[in-house]
Amino acid sequence: MHFMFLRELKLFQRLRVLLPNIWRLLFRRHKDITAIMLFLYLVYEILNFKEDPSKRNASLSGWSRETPRSIADYLDPGQDTAIVVPRHFCQSKAFLTIAVCSYVHHFERRQNIRKLWGNTTDFNYSSFVKLHGHLKGKYLDVLPERLELYSEYLSGQGDSLKASIRIVFILGRRNLASLLENEAVASEAEKYNDVIQENFMDTYNNLTIKTIMLLKHISQSCVNSTAYFFKCDDDTFVNVPNLLHFLLGGTIPVNEVTANYHYLKTYRVTSARKRLTARREVMYGRQYCNVRPITNKYNKWYMPSYLFRGAVYPQYLCGSGYLLSIDVVPRLYKASLSTKLMHLEDLFVTGLCAEKAGIKRTNHPLFRTTYPYEWDEQCALKGSFTMHRAKDWIMWDAWKQVTNYSSKCPPPKKNFQSNLPLGERC
């Protein structure tokens, strides 16, 4: 604390020397703007030097030292705690069950998904050829043995092949006392039959609780009726045809934009090694490794030491979208019951719980965590599995770009691989 006081003292001493010069040069001409800038600068410096951030001692709102960190305090494994659950949930077969984490007041986002990439009656495997048929020979087709293995989930053949897909939205509650909110959710659930709502406050820092409750529902209802599970957020655009092609043993062609997403170890998509052949122990997403906890207590992802004491997080997958074989879901859920909770959902579920359950996380470059620039948008969306941060009108724009089948994405330029990194340093 003495050291921090000296640093603050030196800061104000520097400001006292600089202020007269700043006044003479700027303030007389730009009084309002200069005053605002100086005020913001002072606030910034004071906030950043008020305490030593490396110790991560500051309390986290909603997750104080006294907050219960056992999932048993929020969820009863032996009881059905849902307020709303779809009728006949998971009683029919689904090759892929997609669960979208959403907030109660994000009705428009859920509607967009239902109308756009979530309309899997149309946006199914048959769209894959429309997206990539012009690159035939530059990717691997689906494996016949995978088609046979999952035949109970499939219909049609060749370019008309379709897979059964289930989409469900998981919600908490925004206002526990709001009758209007309850009626709105009940009406939505009755109309679309794709909503799970649990009785907890739906905040960002409660996202871990929401996801564990989702894993509970999938573990208890869907293990015997679905083959794969995909979790994403409601601002994630999901290229369903690409996912299905990958799950059936095919590879996704590299185009001029997605070439930049690859590593030297991943770009050879015509190699049989790039196929998915496993049916169990599958856990794919955008992997993070060697990540250190955020020390700034004003940062959205700040991590106090009482929630995580280590210097480096375990490897984990970004929560905007990750893919699991169905056998992995109950193992993650079981591990969560004996793991102390924390607010960062992806770190908790795909990092701590996956590590405890002995499940390997695998990075795939086509899970994208940022939205592409405008000039790369179309080919990035067509050639990837997911794109995050596709909020509201951006989701519509993404849909228009992907379904513009008349526009073809060219292959990458010759020798593009010379600029690719070897791989992630994990």
C-alpha positions in Angstrom: 0.0 0.0 0.0 2.9 2.4 0.8 4.3 1.7 -2.7 1.0 2.5 -4.3 0.7 5.7 -2.3 4.1 6.8 -3.6 3.0 6.0 -7.2 -0.1 8.1 -6.8 1.9 11.0 -5.2 4.3 11.0 -8.2 1.4 10.9 -10.6 -0.2 14.1 -9.1 3.2 15.7 -8.9 3.6 15.1 -12.7 0.2 16.5 -13.3 0.9 19.6 -11.3 3.9 20.3 -13.5 2.1 19.6 -16.7 -1.2 21.3 -16.1 0.1 24.9 -16.6 1.6 24.0 -20.0 -1.6 22.2 -21.0 -3.7 25.2 -19.9 -1.7 27.6 -22.0 -1.6 25.5 -25.2 -5.0 24.0 -25.2 -7.5 25.2 -22.7 -7.9 28.7 -23.9 -8.9 27.5 -27.4 -10.8 24.2 -26.5 -12.1 24.8 -23.0 -14.9 22.2 -22.9 -13.1 19.4 -24.7 -9.9 19.9 -22.8 -11.6 20.0 -19.4 -13.5 16.7 -20.2 -10.3 15.0 -21.4 -8.4 16.0 -18.3 -11.1 14.8 -16.0 -11.4 11.5 -17.7 -7.6 11.1 -17.6 -7.5 11.8 -13.9 -10.3 9.3 -13.2 -8.6 6.6 -15.3 -5.3 7.0 -13.5 -6.8 7.0 -10.0 -8.9 3.9 -10.8 -5.9 2.0 -12.1 -3.5 2.9 -9.3 -5.9 2.8 -6.4 -4.7 -0.7 -5.4 -2.4 -3.4 -6.5 -4.4 -5.4 -9.1 -2.0 -8.3 -9.2 -3.3 -9.6 -5.9 -6.9 -9.9 -7.2 -8.2 -9.1 -3.8 -11.2 -7.1 -4.8 -14.6 -8.6 -4.4 -16.7 -9.6 -7.4 -20.3 -8.3 -7.5 -22.7 -11.3 -7.2 -19.8 -13.6 -6.3 -18.5 -12.3 -3.0 -16.5 -14.4 -0.7 -19.7 -15.4 1.2 -21.6 -16.5 -1.9 -22.3 -20.3 -1.8 -20.2 -22.0 -4.5 -21.7 -25.5 -4.5 -24.1 -26.2 -7.3 -26.3 -28.0 -4.8 -27.2 -24.5 -3.4 -28.8 -23.6 -6.8 -29.9 -27.0 -8.3 -31.4 -30.1 -6.9 -30.1 -33.1 -9.0 -33.0 -35.3 -7.9 -35.8 -32.8 -8.6 -37.3 -31.2 -11.7 -36.8 -27.5 -11.0 -37.8 -26.1 -14.4 -40.6 -23.6 -14.6 -41.0 -24.4 -18.3 -39.8 -27.3 -20.4 -40.8 -28.4 -24.0 -43.5 -30.9 -24.3 -42.1 -34.4 -25.0 -38.6 -33.0 -24.7 -36.0 -35.3 -26.4 -38.5 -38.1 -26.9 -37.9 -38.0 -30.6 -34.5 -38.8 -32.3 -32.1 -35.9 -33.1 -28.7 -36.3 -34.6 -27.8 -32.9 -33.2 -29.3 -31.1 -30.3 -28.5 -27.3 -30.2 -29.0 -25.4 -27.0 -28.9 -21.6 -27.1 -28.3 -19.7 -24.0 -30.5 -16.6 -24.1 -31.9 -14.0 -21.8 -35.6 -13.5 -21.1 -35.8 -10.1 -22.8 -34.0 -11.4 -25.9 -37.2 -12.5 -27.6 -36.2 -10.9 -30.9 -32.9 -12.7 -31.0 -34.7 -16.0 -30.5 -37.1 -15.1 -33.2 -34.2 -14.3 -35.6 -32.6 -17.7 -34.9 -35.9 -19.5 -35.4 -36.3 -17.8 -38.8 -32.7 -17.9 -40.0 -30.1 -20.5 -39.2 -32.4 -22.3 -36.7 -34.8 -23.1 -39.5 -33.2 -26.5 -40.0 -36.0 -27.8 -42.2 -34.4 -25.7 -45.0 -30.9 -24.9 -43.7 -29.8 -28.5 -43.4 -27.2 -30.7 -45.0 -28.6 -30.1 -48.5 -27.3 -26.5 -48.3 -23.7 -27.7 -48.0 -23.4 -28.4 -51.8 -24.9 -25.0 -52.5 -22.2 -23.4 -50.3 -19.2 -25.4 -51.5 -20.1 -27.5 -54.6 -17.8 -25.4 -56.8 -14.9 -26.5 -54.7 -15.5 -30.2 -55.2 -12.2 -32.1 -54.9 -10.8 -29.6 -52.5 -12.5 -31.2 -49.5 -13.5 -34.7 -48.3 -17.0 -36.0 -48.6 -18.9 -37.6 -45.8 -17.9 -41.1 -44.9 -20.3 -43.9 -45.9 -19.7 -45.7 -42.6 -20.8 -42.6 -40.7 -23.9 -42.4 -42.8 -24.7 -46.0 -41.9 -23.8 -45.5 -38.2 -26.2 -42.6 -37.9 -28.8 -43.7 -40.4 -31.6 -43.6 -37.7 -31.1 -39.8 -37.6 -30.9 -39.2 -41.3 -33.2 -39.1 -44.3 -32.7 -38.7 -48.0 -29.5 -39.3 -49.9 -26.7 -37.4 -51.6 -27.4 -33.7 -52.1 -30.9 -34.2 -50.6 -29.6 -35.7 -47.3 -31.1 -34.3 -44.1 -30.3 -34.8 -40.5 -32.8 -34.5 -37.6 -32.0 -31.4 -35.5 -33.5 -30.2 -32.2 -33.1 -26.5 -31.1 -33.9 -25.4 -27.5 -33.5 -22.1 -25.7 -32.4 -22.0 -22.1 -33.6 -19.0 -19.9 -33.5 -17.8 -16.3 -35.7 -15.1 -15.0 -35.2 -11.3 -15.2 -37.7 -10.2 -12.6 -38.9 -12.8 -10.2 -42.1 -10.9 -9.4 -43.1 -9.9 -13.0 -46.4 -11.5 -14.0 -46.0 -9.9 -17.5 -42.7 -11.6 -18.0 -44.1 -14.9 -16.9 -47.0 -14.6 -19.3 -44.7 -13.7 -22.2 -42.4 -16.6 -21.7 -45.3 -19.0 -21.2 -46.9 -17.8 -24.4 -43.6 -18.1 -26.3 -43.0 -21.6 -24.9 -46.6 -22.7 -25.8 -46.3 -21.4 -29.4 -42.8 -22.7 -30.2 -42.3 -25.6 -27.7 -38.5 -24.9 -27.6 -38.0 -23.1 -24.3 -36.5 -24.3 -21.0 -36.8 -21.8 -18.2 -35.3 -22.2 -14.7 -36.1 -20.2 -11.6 -32.9 -18.1 -11.0 -31.9 -14.5 -11.8 -30.7 -14.3 -15.4 -27.5 -12.3 -15.2 -24.1 -12.6 -17.0 -22.4 -13.7 -13.8 -25.1 -16.5 -13.4 -24.3 -17.9 -16.8 -22.5 -20.8 -15.2 -25.6 -21.8 -13.2 -27.7 -21.6 -16.4 -25.3 -23.9 -18.3 -25.2 -26.5 -15.6 -29.0 -26.6 -15.5 -28.9 -27.1 -19.2 -26.5 -30.0 -18.8 -28.8 -31.4 -16.2 -31.8 -31.4 -18.7 -29.7 -32.9 -21.5 -28.2 -35.5 -19.3 -31.6 -36.6 -17.9 -33.6 -36.5 -21.1 -31.5 -36.6 -24.3 -28.7 -39.1 -23.8 -30.6 -42.0 -25.5 -32.2 -39.9 -28.3 -29.4 -37.7 -29.7 -25.9 -38.2 -30.9 -24.3 -34.8 -30.6 -24.8 -31.7 -28.5 -24.0 -28.1 -29.4 -24.1 -25.2 -27.0 -24.0 -21.6 -28.1 -25.1 -18.0 -27.3 -28.0 -16.2 -28.9 -25.6 -13.8 -30.7 -23.8 -16.7 -32.4 -24.4 -17.5 -36.1 -24.2 -21.3 -36.6 -23.4 -22.7 -40.0 -25.5 -25.9 -39.6 -24.6 -27.5 -42.9 -20.9 -27.2 -42.2 -21.4 -28.7 -38.8 -23.3 -31.7 -40.2 -20.7 -32.3 -42.9 -18.0 -32.4 -40.2 -20.0 -34.7 -37.9 -20.6 -37.1 -40.8 -16.8 -37.4 -41.4 -16.3 -34.7 -44.1 -14.0 -31.7 -44.1 -14.8 -28.1 -44.9 -13.0 -26.6 -47.9 -10.6 -23.7 -47.4 -11.5 -20.5 -49.2 -9.5 -17.2 -49.6 -10.7 -15.9 -46.2 -10.8 -19.0 -44.0 -7.3 -19.9 -45.1 -6.2 -17.2 -42.7 -7.9 -19.0 -39.8 -5.9 -22.2 -40.2 -2.5 -23.4 -38.9 0.1 -25.4 -40.7 -1.3 -28.4 -38.8 -4.9 -27.9 -39.9 -5.1 -26.5 -43.5 -4.7 -29.8 -45.3 -8.4 -30.6 -45.4 -8.0 -33.2 -48.1 -6.0 -35.3 -45.6 -7.9 -38.2 -44.1 -6.5 -37.2 -40.7 -8.7 -34.2 -40.7 -11.9 -36.2 -40.6 -13.9 -36.7 -37.5 -14.1 -40.5 -37.0 -14.8 -40.7 -33.3 -18.3 -41.1 -31.9 -17.3 -40.6 -28.2 -15.1 -38.3 -26.3 -15.7 -35.5 -28.8 -15.2 -32.0 -27.5 -14.5 -29.3 -30.1 -14.4 -25.5 -30.0 -12.2 -22.5 -30.0 -9.6 -23.4 -27.5 -7.8 -21.0 -25.2 -4.6 -22.0 -23.5 -2.0 -20.3 -21.2 -4.6 -17.6 -20.3 -3.8 -15.7 -17.1 -6.6 -14.3 -14.8 -7.7 -10.8 -15.5 -6.5 -8.6 -12.6 -8.5 -5.4 -13.4 -11.5 -5.5 -11.1 -13.5 -3.3 -13.6 -13.0 -5.7 -16.4 -16.0 -7.9 -17.4 -13.8 -11.1 -16.9 -12.1 -10.1 -13.7 -11.1 -13.1 -11.6 -10.6 -12.7 -7.8 -8.1 -15.0 -6.2 -10.7 -16.5 -3.9 -12.5 -17.9 -6.9 -9.4 -19.1 -8.7 -6.0 -19.2 -7.0 -3.9 -20.4 -9.9 -1.7 -18.2 -12.1 -2.8 -19.8 -15.4 -6.2 -21.2 -16.3 -6.5 -24.8 -17.6 -7.2 -25.1 -21.3 -10.9 -24.3 -22.1 -13.2 -23.7 -25.0 -14.9 -20.4 -25.8 -18.6 -20.5 -24.6 -19.9 -18.8 -27.7 -20.1 -22.2 -29.3 -18.7 -25.7 -28.6 -19.6 -29.2 -29.8 -19.8 -32.4 -27.7 -20.7 -36.0 -28.4 -23.6 -36.8 -26.2 -21.6 -39.1 -23.8 -19.6 -36.1 -22.7 -22.6 -34.1 -21.4 -23.4 -36.3 -18.3 -19.7 -36.5 -17.5 -19.4 -32.7 -17.4 -22.6 -32.5 -15.4 -21.4 -35.0 -12.8 -18.1 -33.2 -12.5 -19.9 -29.9 -12.0 -21.6 -31.3 -8.9 -18.3 -31.6 -7.1 -16.5 -28.5 -8.4 -16.7 -25.1 -6.8 -18.6 -22.7 -8.9 -17.2 -19.6 -10.6 -18.8 -16.9 -12.8 -16.9 -17.6 -16.1 -19.1 -20.4 -17.6 -16.7 -21.6 -20.4 -13.8 -21.8 -18.0 -15.8 -23.7 -15.4 -17.5 -26.1 -17.8 -15.0 -26.8 -20.5 -12.0 -26.1 -18.4 -12.3 -27.2 -14.7 -15.1 -29.7 -15.2 -13.7 -31.2 -18.4 -10.3 -31.6 -16.7 -11.8 -33.3 -13.7 -13.8 -35.6 -16.0 -10.7 -36.4 -18.0 -12.1 -35.1 -21.3 -9.7 -33.8 -23.9 -10.6 -30.4 -25.5 -9.8 -30.0 -29.2 -9.3 -26.8 -31.0 -10.8 -26.3 -34.4 -10.0 -23.1 -36.3 -13.5 -22.8 -37.8 -15.1 -21.9 -34.5 -14.7 -18.1 -34.6 -15.1 -15.9 -31.6 -15.2 -12.5 -33.4 -17.3 -11.2 -36.2 -15.4 -10.7 -39.5 -14.7 -7.4 -41.2 -17.2 -6.4 -43.9 -14.9 -7.3 -46.8 -14.3 -10.8 -45.4 -17.8 -11.4 -44.1 -19.4 -13.6 -46.8 -16.6 -16.1 -47.2 -15.8 -16.2 -43.5 -19.5 -17.1 -42.7 -19.7 -19.6 -45.5 -16.5 -21.4 -44.6 -16.8 -21.5 -40.8 -18.8 -23.3 -38.1 -19.7 -20.3 -36.0 -19.4 -16.5 -35.9 -19.8 -14.8 -32.6 -21.2 -11.2 -31.9 -23.9 -11.5 -34.6 -26.4 -9.4 -32.7 -29.8 -8.4 -34.0 -29.5 -6.9 -37.6 -26.0 -8.4 -37.9 -27.7 -11.9 -37.7 -29.9 -11.0 -40.6 -26.9 -9.7 -42.6 -25.0 -12.9 -41.9 -28.0 -14.9 -43.1 -28.2 -13.0 -46.4 -24.5 -13.4 -46.9 -24.5 -17.2 -46.3 -27.6 -17.9 -48.4 -26.4 -15.9 -51.4 -25.6 -19.2 -53.1 -24.9 -17.5 -56.4 -21.8 -15.8 -55.0 -18.9 -18.3 -54.8 -15.9 -18.1 -52.6 -12.7 -18.7 -54.4 -9.9 -21.0 -53.1 -6.9 -19.4 -51.4 -4.0 -18.0 -53.3 -1.1 -20.2 -54.2 1.4 -20.8 -51.4 -0.9 -19.2 -48.8 0.4 -21.7 -46.2 3.8 -20.1 -46.1 2.3 -17.4 -43.8 0.4 -19.7 -41.5 1.6 -20.3 -37.9 2.5 -23.8 -36.8 -0.3 -24.1 -34.4 -1.5 -23.0 -31.0 1.1 -22.9 -28.2 -0.8 -25.2 -25.8 
